[in-house]
């Protein structure tokens, strides 16, 4: 779902995807465990949030 949009709603969509994954993923809910899908979704959210902030500044 990663995108290049500066639209702030994209960051919210990415965040929702990460939260929905984490809610049903035993590895994401276990402290110290590693989940590559959860990490990927979180990075996608972080990138979308950065792009949205950059769009507000420009």
Secondary structure, 3 states (H helix, E strand, C coil): CCCCCCCHHHHHHHHHHHHHHHHHCCCCCCCCCCCHHHHHHHHHHHHHHHHHHHHHHC
